[in-house]
Amino acid sequence: MITGDIKAKIDRVWDMFWSGGITNPTDVIEQITYLLFIRRLDDLHANALQRAQVLGQPITGGIFPEGTDNQGRDWNDLRWSVFRNFDPERMYEVVDRRVFPFLQTLGVDGSTFSQHMEHARLAIPNAYMLDKVVSQLSDIPMQNRDTNGDLYEYMLGKLSTSGTNGQFRTPRHIIDLMVNMAAPRPDDIIIDPACGTAGFLVAAEEYARVHHAQALRTKEGRQHFHHGMFHGFDTDPHMLRIGSMNMLLHGIENPNIQHRDSLSQQAGHDEEKYSLILANPPFAGSLDYEQVSNDLLQDITTKKTELLFLALFLRLLKPGGRAAVVVPDGVLFGSTTAHKKLRKALVEDHHLSAVVKLPSGVFKPYAGVSTAILFFTKTGVGGTDEVWFYDVRADGMSLDDRRTMLLPADQFGPVPAADFLAANHEKNNLPDVLNRWRQRETSERSRARTEQSFTVSKTEIADNDYDLSINHYKEVVHEEIEYLKPAEIIANLKKIDDEIRTGLDALEGMLA
């Protein structure tokens, strides 16, 4: 989480852009991201230089070339730590005419990153404004691995709406929960068909580095990790550039981040290509029904984007492929033919593992919609036996528009940095979700329906028209009320009457 001081700096930078005539929030976010990215490149280069000095070896993994270019200009001038000390006019010339063109050369030749950066440009109108912005951004700590993501989260929170197509940010701790439950493998081919700033892909990349470090050290493992493991589609060019920068900064050389409407007929044919889907697709977004893929409409006839995306996921997954996806509650109990058909397919034709209900405030301030996470495996031959349900009531943050953190940082998220204290469960259910998920086929099957988590048989779900709402199956504990017999009521009334009479007699004696 970013601190109040960092928020204040971003606020000042934001005001500078507005004062300078750049009032489109997306443009502001993009320009700030470019500059933070440029600064981060310098940090990575400095780390490579330090490593080379310590080892006494030539630099490897550096960002900037050594020496001068073909016009005799020093390559070091492109580094943030260097040009930030130039006078404003010289700084502006270097950033505008050299740094931004250099960005287009990064990544592997022909990479999607290079394609997205082809039109990257400095939109800051003058040297004075650039100097002030660079000065403010220089003070923001960038060492934390997810500072960029937190900054995006905060900046996107400044947008007046959640997005023109039902888009809103997925909080990082919810992403971490989904990724830890899905447990990406080193041979996975991962896709987010509505990737935005690539938050799911970044979290999956970090999980793989931590849990599969040995597998990624082989030549084949590195090749797959950098060139074949991560894929993302989105329709917003701005978000694609931000997502590509985010992935590159996290060490992925050539992520496949493409400009694509995943639901359209022009989206291409990627059936059964991916082994893991991590996504929070748009809900209730605008939809040009005429452009929807005919293949999807053969599977399901609907204009609801959340249902079309679910149908898409089943097409994209290989047999045996897994999915962890956010859906609005309506998907779980909707009564239309399309709703029922999809739920039946998940339960009867594939393996539906879990339904994790989220609190309605998780996506505030963007939206107050109630949501759940579905976990399923594409089999084509069934496999659902018991479906595990969990009712998340607290995610570690307040559920109002402010979304204030309720716990110390080391007690936050699904995998807290310190030993999680049981007393904090009432404020953060996520560690319990992850722990009980791992027991879903053993001890969880004996849990009572009054608990936060329990399992429900496929037969019972089928008998209930494939309703997947946890409220349909959970039981509420009712306190037993002890009713008095008539004779006991009369005796109690007589006792009260006697006490009143005794009290009145005592009062008369005092007044006499």
C-alpha positions in Angstrom: 0.0 0.0 0.0 1.3 3.5 -0.8 1.6 6.0 2.0 -0.1 9.3 2.4 3.1 11.1 1.5 3.3 9.3 -1.8 -0.4 10.0 -2.5 0.2 13.7 -1.8 3.1 13.8 -4.3 0.9 12.1 -6.9 -1.8 14.6 -6.2 0.6 17.5 -6.8 1.8 15.9 -10.0 -1.8 15.4 -11.1 -2.6 19.1 -10.4 0.4 20.1 -12.5 -0.9 18.2 -15.5 -4.3 19.8 -15.1 -2.8 23.2 -14.8 -0.8 22.5 -17.9 -3.9 21.7 -20.0 -3.8 17.9 -19.8 -7.2 17.1 -18.4 -8.0 13.7 -19.7 -7.4 11.4 -16.7 -6.2 8.5 -18.9 -3.6 10.7 -20.6 -2.4 11.9 -17.2 -2.0 8.3 -15.9 -0.2 7.3 -19.1 2.3 10.2 -18.9 3.0 9.6 -15.3 3.5 5.9 -16.0 5.9 6.6 -18.8 8.0 8.8 -16.5 7.9 6.3 -13.6 8.9 3.6 -16.1 11.9 5.6 -17.4 13.0 6.2 -13.8 12.7 2.4 -13.0 14.8 1.6 -16.1 17.6 3.7 -14.5 17.2 1.8 -11.2 17.5 -1.5 -13.1 20.6 -0.3 -14.9 22.2 0.9 -11.7 21.6 -2.5 -10.1 23.3 -4.2 -13.1 26.3 -1.9 -12.8 26.6 -2.5 -9.1 26.4 -6.3 -9.6 29.1 -6.2 -12.3 31.4 -4.2 -10.0 30.9 -6.6 -7.1 31.6 -9.6 -9.3 34.4 -7.9 -11.2 32.7 -8.9 -14.5 31.4 -7.1 -17.6 27.9 -5.7 -17.1 25.0 -8.0 -17.9 21.3 -7.1 -17.9 22.0 -3.4 -18.4 19.4 -1.2 -20.0 21.4 1.6 -21.6 24.3 1.1 -24.1 27.8 2.2 -23.1 29.7 5.0 -24.7 28.1 7.3 -27.2 25.7 7.0 -30.1 26.5 7.6 -33.8 26.1 11.3 -33.2 28.6 11.4 -30.4 26.0 11.9 -27.7 26.5 10.1 -24.3 24.0 7.3 -23.7 24.1 8.1 -20.0 22.2 11.2 -20.7 19.1 9.0 -21.1 19.3 7.9 -17.5 16.8 9.5 -15.1 19.6 10.1 -12.5 21.5 12.1 -15.1 18.9 14.1 -17.0 17.1 15.1 -13.8 20.1 17.4 -13.0 20.0 19.1 -16.4 18.6 22.6 -16.8 14.9 22.4 -17.8 15.4 23.2 -21.5 18.1 20.5 -22.0 16.1 18.0 -20.0 13.1 18.5 -22.2 15.1 18.1 -25.3 16.7 14.9 -24.1 13.5 13.3 -22.8 11.4 14.3 -25.9 13.9 13.6 -28.7 16.0 10.8 -27.2 14.4 9.0 -24.3 11.0 8.4 -25.8 12.4 7.1 -29.1 14.7 4.9 -27.1 11.7 3.3 -25.3 10.5 2.1 -28.7 13.7 0.0 -29.1 13.3 -1.9 -25.8 12.3 -5.5 -25.7 12.9 -8.2 -28.2 12.7 -7.1 -31.8 9.1 -7.5 -33.0 7.8 -7.8 -29.5 4.3 -6.6 -28.6 5.9 -4.2 -26.2 7.7 -2.5 -29.1 4.4 -2.4 -31.0 2.6 -0.7 -28.2 5.4 1.8 -27.6 5.5 2.8 -31.3 3.2 5.8 -30.7 4.5 6.7 -27.2 5.2 10.4 -27.0 5.8 13.1 -24.4 2.7 15.1 -24.0 4.0 17.5 -21.4 3.9 20.9 -23.2 7.0 22.7 -21.8 10.3 22.3 -20.1 9.2 24.1 -16.9 6.4 21.6 -16.3 8.6 18.6 -17.1 11.2 19.8 -14.6 8.6 20.1 -11.8 7.0 16.7 -12.6 10.4 15.0 -12.7 11.4 16.6 -9.4 8.2 15.3 -7.7 8.5 11.8 -9.1 12.1 11.5 -8.1 11.1 11.4 -4.5 8.7 8.4 -4.8 10.3 5.1 -3.6 10.3 2.5 -6.3 12.1 -0.4 -4.6 8.9 -2.2 -3.6 8.0 -4.8 -6.3 4.4 -3.6 -6.5 4.8 0.1 -6.1 3.9 0.7 -9.7 0.7 -1.4 -9.3 -0.3 0.5 -6.2 0.3 3.8 -8.0 -1.9 2.7 -10.9 -4.6 1.7 -8.3 -4.5 5.1 -6.7 -4.4 7.0 -10.0 -7.2 5.0 -11.5 -9.2 5.7 -8.4 -9.2 9.3 -9.6 -11.3 8.5 -12.6 -14.8 9.7 -12.3 -16.3 6.5 -13.6 -15.1 2.9 -13.4 -14.7 2.8 -17.2 -16.7 3.0 -20.3 -17.1 -0.8 -20.7 -17.7 -1.9 -17.1 -14.0 -2.0 -16.3 -12.6 -1.5 -12.8 -9.4 -2.4 -11.1 -9.1 -5.7 -9.2 -7.5 -5.0 -5.8 -4.0 -6.6 -5.6 -4.8 -8.7 -2.5 -7.8 -10.3 -4.3 -5.5 -11.0 -7.3 -3.0 -12.6 -4.9 -5.7 -14.8 -3.4 -6.8 -16.0 -6.9 -3.3 -16.6 -8.0 -2.3 -18.5 -4.9 -5.4 -20.7 -5.2 -4.8 -21.3 -8.9 -1.1 -22.0 -8.2 0.5 -21.4 -11.7 2.9 -24.0 -12.9 6.1 -23.4 -14.8 4.7 -25.0 -17.9 1.4 -23.1 -17.9 0.3 -20.9 -20.7 -1.6 -18.1 -19.0 -4.1 -15.7 -20.5 -6.1 -12.7 -19.2 -8.5 -11.8 -22.0 -9.3 -8.5 -20.4 -5.9 -7.7 -18.9 -5.9 -3.9 -18.4 -2.7 -3.1 -16.6 -1.7 -6.8 -16.5 -2.2 -7.2 -12.7 -3.0 -10.9 -12.9 -0.1 -11.6 -15.2 2.3 -9.8 -13.0 1.1 -11.7 -9.9 1.3 -15.0 -11.8 4.9 -14.1 -12.9 5.9 -13.4 -9.3 4.3 -16.6 -8.0 6.2 -18.6 -10.6 9.5 -17.0 -9.7 9.0 -17.8 -6.0 7.6 -21.3 -6.3 9.3 -22.7 -9.4 12.7 -21.0 -9.4 14.6 -24.2 -10.2 12.4 -25.0 -13.3 13.0 -21.4 -14.6 16.8 -21.8 -14.5 16.8 -24.2 -17.4 17.2 -23.0 -20.9 13.8 -24.3 -21.9 12.2 -22.9 -18.7 13.6 -19.4 -19.3 12.5 -19.5 -23.0 8.9 -20.4 -22.1 8.8 -17.9 -19.1 9.9 -14.9 -21.2 8.3 -15.7 -24.6 5.4 -18.1 -24.2 3.9 -18.1 -20.7 2.1 -14.8 -20.5 -0.7 -13.5 -22.7 -3.1 -10.6 -22.4 -5.8 -9.0 -24.5 -7.5 -5.6 -24.1 -9.3 -3.0 -26.2 -7.7 0.1 -24.6 -4.3 1.1 -26.2 -3.4 3.2 -23.1 -3.9 0.2 -20.8 -2.0 -2.0 -23.2 1.0 0.3 -23.0 0.8 0.5 -19.2 0.4 -3.3 -19.0 3.4 -3.9 -21.3 5.6 -1.6 -19.3 4.5 -3.3 -16.1 5.4 -6.7 -17.4 8.8 -5.6 -18.8 9.6 -3.9 -15.5 8.9 -7.3 -13.8 11.5 -9.0 -16.0 9.4 -10.5 -18.7 11.2 -9.9 -22.0 8.4 -10.5 -24.5 4.9 -10.8 -23.0 2.2 -11.3 -25.6 0.0 -8.3 -24.8 -2.3 -7.7 -27.8 -4.9 -5.1 -28.8 -8.0 -7.4 -29.2 -11.6 -7.4 -28.4 -11.8 -10.9 -27.0 -15.5 -11.4 -27.8 -15.3 -10.2 -31.4 -15.3 -12.1 -34.6 -11.9 -10.6 -35.4 -10.4 -11.9 -32.2 -8.8 -14.9 -34.0 -8.9 -18.5 -33.1 -7.2 -19.5 -29.9 -9.4 -22.4 -28.9 -7.8 -24.8 -26.5 -4.5 -22.9 -26.4 -4.2 -21.9 -22.8 -3.8 -23.9 -19.6 -4.7 -21.2 -17.0 -7.1 -18.2 -17.2 -6.9 -15.5 -14.5 -9.4 -12.7 -15.2 -11.9 -10.2 -14.0 -13.8 -9.5 -17.2 -16.0 -6.5 -17.8 -19.6 -6.7 -16.4 -22.6 -5.1 -18.1 -20.4 -3.4 -20.6 -21.5 -1.9 -23.9 -21.7 -4.6 -26.5 -22.0 -4.5 -30.3 -24.0 -7.8 -30.7 -23.2 -7.8 -34.5 -19.5 -8.0 -33.7 -19.7 -10.9 -31.3 -18.0 -14.1 -32.5 -20.4 -16.5 -34.1 -18.6 -19.4 -32.4 -19.5 -17.9 -29.0 -23.1 -17.3 -30.1 -23.3 -21.0 -31.1 -22.5 -21.8 -27.5 -24.8 -19.3 -25.8 -27.3 -16.7 -27.0 -27.0 -13.7 -24.8 -26.0 -10.0 -24.8 -24.5 -10.2 -21.3 -20.8 -9.8 -21.4 -20.1 -11.8 -18.2 -21.8 -14.8 -19.8 -20.1 -14.4 -23.1 -16.7 -14.3 -21.3 -17.5 -17.5 -19.4 -18.3 -19.2 -22.7 -15.1 -17.8 -24.1 -13.0 -19.1 -21.2 -14.3 -22.6 -21.9 -13.2 -22.3 -25.5 -9.8 -20.9 -24.7 -8.8 -23.6 -22.2 -7.1 -26.7 -23.1 -8.6 -30.0 -21.7 -7.3 -30.0 -18.1 -6.9 -26.2 -18.1 -7.9 -24.2 -15.0 -9.7 -20.9 -14.5 -10.0 -18.5 -11.6 -12.4 -15.7 -12.7 -14.5 -13.0 -11.1 -18.2 -13.0 -11.9 -21.1 -10.8 -10.8 -23.5 -12.6 -8.4 -26.2 -12.7 -11.1 -24.2 -15.4 -12.9 -24.7 -17.6 -9.9 -28.5 -17.5 -9.7 -29.7 -15.8 -12.9 -32.9 -17.4 -14.3 -32.5 -16.9 -18.0 -31.8 -19.9 -20.3 -28.3 -18.6 -20.9 -27.5 -18.4 -17.2 -28.8 -21.9 -16.5 -27.1 -23.4 -19.5 -23.7 -22.1 -18.5 -24.0 -23.2 -14.9 -25.1 -26.6 -15.9 -22.2 -26.9 -18.3 -19.7 -26.0 -15.6 -21.2 -28.6 -13.1 -22.1 -31.4 -15.5 -19.6 -31.2 -18.4 -16.5 -29.9 -16.5 -15.1 -29.8 -12.9 -16.4 -26.8 -10.9 -14.2 -26.7 -7.8 -15.2 -23.7 -5.9 -17.4 -20.6 -5.5 -15.9 -17.9 -3.3 -18.3 -15.2 -2.5 -16.7 -11.7 -2.0 -18.1 -8.8 0.1 -20.0 -6.3 -2.0 -17.6 -3.5 -1.1 -14.4 -5.1 -2.5 -14.5 -3.1 -5.7 -15.4 0.2 -4.2 -15.0 3.1 -5.0 -15.4 1.9 -8.6 -18.5 -0.2 -8.1 -20.6 -1.7 -5.3 -21.5 -4.8 -7.3 -21.6 -8.1 -5.4 -19.2 -10.7 -6.9 -17.8 -14.1 -6.5 -14.8 -16.0 -7.8 -15.3 -19.2 -9.8 -12.7 -21.9 -9.9 -13.1 -24.6 -12.5 -11.2 -27.0 -14.7 -12.2 -27.8 -18.3 -12.6 -31.5 -18.8 -15.4 -32.0 -21.3 -16.3 -35.2 -19.4 -17.6 -33.9 -16.1 -15.7 -34.4 -12.8 -17.7 -32.3 -10.4 -18.4 -34.2 -7.2 -18.6 -31.6 -4.4 -18.4 -27.9 -4.9 -16.6 -25.9 -2.2 -18.2 -22.6 -1.0 -16.6 -19.9 1.1 -18.4 -16.7 2.3 -15.7 -14.0 2.6 -17.0 -11.4 5.0 -13.8 -9.3 5.5 -10.8 -8.8 3.2 -8.6 -6.7 5.4 -10.0 -3.3 4.3 -13.1 -1.3 5.1 -15.9 -2.0 2.7 -16.8 1.7 2.2 -15.7 4.0 -0.5 -12.5 4.9 1.4 -11.3 1.2 1.6 -9.1 1.9 4.6 -6.6 -0.8 5.6 -7.8 -2.4 8.9 -4.6 -4.3 9.8 -0.9 -3.8 9.9 0.8 -4.5 6.6 2.3 -7.8 7.8 -1.2 -9.2 8.6 -2.7 -8.2 5.2 -3.5 -10.3 2.2 -3.9 -14.1 1.7 -0.2 -14.8 2.6 0.7 -12.3 5.3 4.4 -11.5 5.8 4.2 -12.4 9.5 2.5 -15.3 11.3 -1.2 -14.6 11.0 -2.9 -14.0 14.3 -6.2 -15.8 14.7 -7.7 -12.8 16.4 -7.4 -10.9 13.1 -9.6 -13.3 11.2 -12.6 -11.1 11.7 -10.9 -8.4 9.8 -9.1 -10.5 7.2 -10.6 -13.9 6.0 -8.2 -14.4 3.1 -5.6 -16.5 4.9 -8.4 -18.8 6.0 -9.8 -19.0 2.5 -6.4 -20.2 1.2 -5.9 -22.6 4.1 -9.4 -24.2 3.8 -9.2 -24.3 0.0 -6.3 -26.8 0.4 -8.5 -29.0 2.6 -11.6 -28.8 0.3 -11.5 -32.5 -0.5 -10.8 -33.7 3.1 -11.9 -32.0 6.3 -14.0 -29.3 4.6 -16.5 -31.9 3.5 -17.6 -32.5 7.1 -18.1 -28.8 7.8 -21.6 -27.7 8.8 -23.6 -25.4 6.6 -23.6 -22.8 9.4 -19.8 -22.3 8.9 -18.1 -19.8 6.5 -17.1 -22.7 4.3 -18.6 -26.0 3.4 -19.2 -28.3 0.4 -22.3 -29.1 -1.5 -22.8 -32.2 -3.6 -23.3 -32.0 -7.4 -26.6 -33.9 -7.0 -28.0 -31.2 -4.6 -26.9 -28.4 -6.9 -28.5 -30.1 -9.9 -31.7 -30.5 -7.9 -31.7 -26.8 -7.2 -31.6 -25.8 -10.9 -27.8 -25.4 -10.7 -28.1 -22.4 -8.4 -24.5 -21.5 -7.2 -25.4 -18.9 -4.7 -24.0 -19.7 -1.3 -27.1 -18.2 0.4 -29.1 -20.9 -1.2 -27.3 -23.6 0.7 -26.0 -22.1 4.0 -27.9 -22.5 7.2 -28.4 -19.8 9.8 -28.0 -20.6 13.5 -31.2 -19.6 15.4 -31.1 -19.2 19.1 -33.6 -21.4 20.9 -36.3 -19.5 22.7 -37.5 -21.0 26.0 -41.3 -20.6 26.2 -43.0 -20.6 29.6 -46.0 -22.7 30.3 -49.3 -20.9 31.2 -49.1 -22.0 34.9 -45.5 -20.6 35.0 -46.6 -17.3 33.5 -49.5 -17.0 36.0 -47.1 -17.7 38.9 -44.6 -15.1 37.7 -47.4 -12.5 37.3 -48.6 -13.3 40.9 -45.1 -12.9 42.2 -44.8 -9.5 40.5 -48.2 -8.5 41.9 -47.1 -9.5 45.4 -43.9 -7.5 45.0 -45.8 -4.4 43.9 -48.3 -4.7 46.8 -45.4 -5.1 49.3 -43.8 -2.0 47.8 -47.0 0.0 48.1 -47.5 -1.0 51.7 -44.0 0.1 52.6 -44.5 3.4 50.8 -47.8 4.0 52.8 -46.0 3.3 56.0 -43.3 5.8 55.2 -45.9 8.5 54.4 -48.0 7.8 57.5 
